Amino acid sequence: MGKVLDEALIYEILSVVEEIPEGTVASYGQIARMIGREGNSRLVGKVLSMAEYYGKYPCHRVVNHAGRLAPGFPEQKMLLQEEGVKCKANDCVDMKQYQWKE
């Protein structure tokens, strides 16, 4: 992934994440489409897993296409709830209600 993932791409992804409004979520694939890299949702996930090295970004507002929270990120649900985003009984965000309409 070394050639694909450079600083410019990292900051391009993080700048989109920074724009996600409070109280909404975006999917990894949605972010990939927004930067012109449709089909690279895993790349977005990889960048978000390293985001703390680049500053403070609202990565908790990014979920998978079905609204599933990120594995290994136990604080995500609490952070979303503090912003008014509720999870369904299966602990997934209701994408119809909370997805960012960019």
N, C-alpha and C positions, 0 to 999 in steps of 0.2 A: 504494500500500500504506500510505500515511501514516495514513489513518483506521483501518485494520484493526490496524495495529501500534502499540500504545502501551506505555508502561513497564510497566503492570500485566500485560499479556499476555506481554511479554518475560520478566518475572520469574516468571510462572506456568510458562512453558516451561522456563526454567532451573532452577526448583525441582524439576521432575520429573527433569530430566537429572541433577541432583545426587543423586537417590535411586537411580539405577541402580547396583546392587551391583558391586563389583570382580569381574572374571572373567565378566561377562555383558555383553550388548549389547541395545539396544532399536532399533526402527526408527523412522524419522521419523513414519510413519503411526500407530504404536503410541502415540507421545507425543501426537500430535494427538488421538487417541481419548481418551486419559487426561484431557485438559483440556477435553473436550466439543466439539472442533472436527474431527470426523472429515472427512476429505477435504482437510485443510489441511496435508498433509505438507510441501509446499514452503514454507509459512510457517514451519514448525519449522526447516527447513534454512536459511532466511534469518536467523532469530534466531541459530542456532548459528554462522553465519558471522560474526556480530558479537559473539559471547559474550565475547571477550577484553576488550571495553570495559566489561563489567559485573562482572568478577571472574574467578576461576579455577573452571572447571567441567569435569567429565570428558566433554567433547564427543566424545572419541575413542571413547566407548562407544556412539555412535549410527551406524547404518549403514542402507542402504536395505532394503526388504522382502526382497530376495534375499540380503542379507548383503554386498553390494558396499560397499567402502570409499569414503570421500568423495574425489572428485577434487580434486587440489590440496592434499592433506593427507598428504604422504609419511611423516610421523612416526606416523600412526595405526596402521599395522600393527605397528610396533615397540612402541608403548605397549600395544596389546592383547596382544601376545605376552608382555610383561613381567607381565601379569596372568593369564597362563595360557590366553588365548583363542588358539586355533590357526586358521589359515586353511586352506582346502582348496587343491588344486592350482591352481584358477583365481583365487586370492587373495581369495575370498569367505569370510566367516565362515559356519560351519555353524549356521544359525538354529535347527535342531531341537535342537542340543546347547547352544548358548550364549545363546539368547534369554531375556531377563529375563521371568520369570513373575511379573508384578506383583500 
